């Protein structure tokens, strides 16, 4: 990682967890492509794929993690990395790189777990081909859903021309996966998408303090808790008025500047609530 940071500085690229993930996935893809030309190594590569049968998984439990960084081909990699780069950099500006890493990795793990449980426990998948799964789609979808929940009305321009809000991008992705589930074409990938989407949604609720997820690796922080207003106290009305007031652009810009300088976790509780109100407006 230190080498990557030095190269990024030399090329004038700002530090970014999203760019690091894109570089890592791309490097792994080409490393695997080159190593696959060696017969002995090529026979070992399936040990990195996530296989649906319980017996296979128990013999290679690491595959629940390694499958995330394996891709079936260049265009499989390209599609995932384009989504990750454009949506991930947008979300990283708002919440910081550490959260992007968590969303990507744990979204991928959630996708792998749902894949395993569905193929072993649900009758509708019992007749499906037991093909191994590879790809970062679960983690990428977790980033997309988190961005849509955090700032649903944020508008991006597809191909620089077509305006579309993040919430509609997320809705289209989820609905298309639900409609295609069970057709035997890419059920493993669609399950990974849906599990990643669920994790991304829950992760933002966890950040807001609306739910509590189990402790995740990384720097511990105090959860954001909801403000409880006592209506019998004289100042209760003024607090509620401030809470309901729509933030102005100067407030939002100041908070975003603080995030860029110190990260999302440096915000006070009031600043986080202001940012969430702005994203919902």
C-alpha positions in Angstrom: 0.0 0.0 0.0 2.9 2.3 0.7 4.2 1.7 -2.8 0.8 2.5 -4.3 0.6 5.8 -2.3 4.0 6.8 -3.6 3.0 6.1 -7.2 -0.2 8.1 -6.7 1.7 11.1 -5.3 4.1 10.9 -8.2 1.2 10.8 -10.7 -0.6 13.6 -8.9 -3.5 11.4 -7.7 -5.0 12.4 -4.3 -5.2 9.7 -1.6 -8.4 7.7 -2.1 -9.7 4.4 -0.7 -11.9 4.0 -3.7 -8.9 4.4 -6.1 -6.9 2.0 -4.0 -9.7 -0.7 -4.3 -9.8 -0.2 -8.1 -6.0 -0.5 -8.3 -6.0 -3.6 -6.1 -8.8 -5.4 -8.0 -7.2 -4.5 -11.4 -3.7 -5.7 -10.2 -5.2 -9.0 -8.9 -7.0 -9.6 -12.2 -3.8 -9.2 -14.3 -1.7 -11.1 -11.8 -4.1 -14.0 -12.0 -4.2 -13.7 -15.8 -0.5 -14.0 -16.1 -0.2 -16.8 -13.5 -3.0 -18.8 -15.2 -0.5 -19.5 -18.1 1.5 -21.7 -15.6 -0.2 -25.1 -15.6 0.5 -25.9 -12.0 -0.7 -22.5 -10.7 -3.8 -22.6 -13.0 -4.9 -25.8 -11.3 -4.7 -24.0 -7.9 -6.7 -20.9 -8.9 -10.2 -22.6 -8.3 -9.2 -22.7 -4.6 -9.8 -18.9 -4.6 -13.4 -19.2 -6.1 -16.4 -19.5 -3.8 -18.1 -22.8 -4.4 -21.7 -23.3 -3.3 -21.4 -26.8 -1.8 -20.9 -26.8 1.9 -18.2 -29.5 1.7 -16.1 -27.5 -0.7 -16.5 -24.4 1.3 -15.4 -26.1 4.6 -12.2 -27.2 2.8 -11.5 -23.7 1.6 -13.1 -21.1 3.9 -10.8 -18.4 2.8 -12.7 -18.3 -0.5 -15.4 -16.3 1.1 -13.0 -13.4 1.0 -10.8 -14.2 -2.0 -13.7 -14.6 -4.4 -14.4 -10.9 -4.1 -11.2 -10.0 -5.9 -11.5 -12.6 -8.7 -13.3 -11.8 -11.9 -14.5 -13.9 -14.8 -13.1 -11.7 -17.5 -12.0 -8.2 -18.4 -15.5 -6.8 -19.0 -16.7 -8.3 -15.7 -13.9 -6.4 -14.0 -14.5 -3.2 -16.0 -18.2 -3.0 -15.2 -17.6 -3.4 -11.5 -14.7 -1.0 -11.3 -16.5 1.7 -13.3 -19.4 1.6 -10.8 -17.1 1.5 -7.9 -15.0 4.4 -9.1 -17.8 6.8 -10.0 -20.2 6.1 -7.1 -17.4 5.3 -4.5 -15.5 8.6 -5.0 -18.7 10.5 -4.6 -19.6 8.7 -1.4 -16.0 8.9 -0.1 -16.1 12.7 -0.3 -19.1 12.6 2.1 -18.2 9.9 4.6 -14.5 9.1 4.2 -12.4 6.2 2.9 -12.6 3.9 5.9 -16.4 3.5 5.4 -15.8 2.7 1.7 -13.4 -0.1 2.6 -15.9 -1.5 5.1 -18.8 -1.3 2.6 -16.8 -3.0 -0.1 -15.4 -5.9 2.0 -18.4 -6.6 4.2 -20.8 -6.2 1.3 -18.8 -8.8 -0.6 -18.8 -11.1 2.5 -22.6 -10.7 2.8 -23.0 -11.6 -0.8 -21.0 -14.8 -0.4 -22.9 -15.9 2.7 -26.3 -15.4 1.0 -25.0 -17.3 -2.0 -24.0 -20.3 0.2 -27.1 -20.3 2.3 -29.5 -19.9 -0.7 -27.9 -22.8 -2.7 -27.9 -25.1 0.2 -31.2 -24.3 2.0 -33.7 -22.9 -0.6 -35.5 -25.4 -2.9 -35.6 -23.0 -5.8 -31.9 -23.2 -6.2 -31.5 -26.9 -5.7 -31.8 -27.6 -9.5 -29.4 -24.7 -10.5 -25.9 -25.5 -11.7 -23.5 -25.6 -8.7 -21.0 -23.2 -10.4 -18.5 -21.2 -8.3 -18.9 -17.5 -7.8 -16.4 -14.7 -8.4 -16.5 -10.9 -8.5 -16.8 -7.8 -6.5 -20.5 -7.1 -7.3 -21.7 -7.6 -3.8 -19.2 -5.0 -2.4 -19.9 -2.6 -5.3 -23.6 -2.8 -4.8 -23.2 -2.1 -1.1 -21.4 1.1 -2.0 -24.1 2.1 -4.5 -27.0 1.5 -2.0 -25.1 3.3 0.8 -24.7 6.4 -1.5 -28.4 6.2 -2.5 -29.5 6.0 1.1 -27.1 8.7 2.3 -27.9 11.2 -0.4 -30.9 9.8 -2.4 -31.6 13.0 -4.5 -28.0 13.5 -5.5 -28.0 13.8 -9.3 -25.3 12.4 -11.6 -25.2 12.6 -15.4 -24.9 9.3 -17.3 -22.5 9.6 -20.2 -22.3 13.3 -19.2 -25.8 13.9 -20.6 -28.7 12.0 -18.9 -29.5 13.2 -15.4 -30.5 10.6 -12.8 -30.7 10.6 -9.1 -28.8 8.0 -7.0 -32.1 6.6 -5.5 -33.3 5.6 -9.0 -29.9 4.0 -9.9 -30.1 1.9 -6.7 -33.8 1.0 -7.3 -33.2 -0.1 -10.9 -30.2 -2.2 -9.8 -32.2 -3.9 -7.0 -35.4 -4.5 -9.1 -33.5 -5.9 -12.1 -31.8 -8.4 -9.8 -35.1 -9.4 -8.1 -36.8 -9.9 -11.5 -33.9 -12.0 -12.8 -33.5 -14.2 -9.7 -34.2 -17.9 -10.4 -33.7 -17.8 -14.2 -30.5 -19.7 -14.0 -28.5 -17.1 -15.9 -26.6 -15.4 -13.0 -28.3 -16.3 -9.8 -25.1 -16.3 -7.8 -24.3 -12.8 -8.9 -27.8 -11.5 -8.3 -27.9 -13.0 -4.8 -24.5 -11.2 -4.1 -26.0 -7.9 -5.4 -29.1 -8.2 -3.2 -27.0 -9.1 -0.1 -24.6 -6.2 -0.8 -27.6 -3.9 -1.2 -29.0 -5.0 2.1 -25.7 -4.4 3.9 -25.2 -1.0 2.3 -28.7 0.1 3.4 -28.2 -1.2 7.0 -24.7 0.3 7.2 -26.0 3.9 6.6 -28.8 3.3 9.2 -26.0 2.2 11.6 -24.1 5.4 10.9 -27.2 7.4 11.6 -27.7 5.6 14.9 -31.0 4.1 13.9 -29.8 0.5 14.3 -26.8 -1.1 15.8 -24.6 -3.5 13.8 -22.0 -5.8 15.4 -18.6 -4.1 15.9 -16.6 -4.0 12.7 -12.8 -4.0 12.5 -11.2 -0.6 12.5 -11.1 2.4 14.7 -13.9 2.4 17.2 -16.1 5.3 17.5 -19.2 6.3 19.5 -22.4 5.6 17.6 -24.5 8.6 16.5 -27.5 8.6 18.8 -30.9 10.2 18.1 -31.6 13.4 20.1 -34.3 13.0 22.7 -36.2 16.3 23.2 -38.1 16.8 26.4 -41.2 18.9 25.3 -41.8 20.0 28.9 -38.5 22.0 29.0 -38.6 25.5 27.7 -35.7 25.0 25.2 -37.4 21.9 23.6 -39.2 24.0 21.0 -36.1 25.8 19.9 -34.2 22.5 19.5 -36.9 21.0 17.5 -37.1 24.1 15.3 -33.3 23.9 14.6 -33.7 20.2 13.9 -36.5 20.7 11.3 -34.8 23.7 9.6 -33.4 23.0 6.2 -29.6 23.6 6.2 -28.4 26.4 3.9 -25.6 25.9 1.3 -23.0 27.7 3.5 -23.5 25.2 6.3 -23.3 22.3 4.0 -20.2 23.6 2.3 -18.5 24.1 5.7 -19.3 20.5 6.7 -18.1 19.1 3.5 -14.8 21.0 3.8 -14.4 19.6 7.3 -15.0 16.1 6.0 -12.3 16.6 3.3 -9.8 17.8 5.9 -10.5 15.5 8.8 -12.9 12.8 7.7 -16.5 12.0 8.6 -15.9 10.9 12.1 -14.5 14.4 13.0 -18.0 15.9 12.7 -20.1 16.7 15.8 -23.5 15.1 16.3 -25.2 18.3 15.2 -23.1 18.5 12.0 -23.9 14.9 11.1 -27.6 15.5 11.6 -27.4 18.7 9.5 -25.7 16.7 6.7 -28.4 14.0 6.9 -31.2 16.6 6.7 -29.5 18.1 3.7 -29.3 14.7 2.0 -33.0 14.1 2.6 -34.2 17.5 1.4 
